[in-house]
Amino acid sequence: MDEHEHPTAHPPAEASELERAVAAYRQALLASDPTLPPELVSGQTVAEVEASVERARAIVAHVRERLAAEAARAVPPPATSRTPLDLSALSPREKIAAGLDR
């Protein structure tokens, strides 16, 4: 090893196998739950990946709740049923005005 080279510059083969295993685990978790944003799931160990998945699930649940609450406020109440207007007693002018008001 060169005297200026950091001892962990070349990780041992086991470390790269661990990194590949953790990356494969992360990909499997993301594939099993497509609602999780990949950018929220990270980690260098299985425990870190699992912790980030739990945080991501909590964020997704929170966003869903907020969107549902906003959607509930945005939807107007259903229209009340209207009884048909009795036009028989109206003058022609009143009938035209009633038609324009609809």
Stockholm file with secondary structure:
# STOCKHOLM 1.0

chainA/1-102         MDEHEHPTAHPPAEASELERAVAAYRQALLASDPTLPPELVSGQTVAEVEASVERARAIVAHVRERLAAEAARAVPPPATSRTPLDLSALSPREKIAAGLDR
#=GR chainA/1-102 SS CCTTSCTTSSCCHHHHHHHHHHHHHHHHHHHHCTTSCGGGCCCSSHHHHHHHHHHHHHHHHHHHHHHHHHHHHHSCCCCCCCCCCCCTTSCHHHHHHHHHHC
#=GC SS_cons         CCTTSCTTSSCCHHHHHHHHHHHHHHHHHHHHCTTSCGGGCCCSSHHHHHHHHHHHHHHHHHHHHHHHHHHHHHSCCCCCCCCCCCCTTSCHHHHHHHHHHC
//
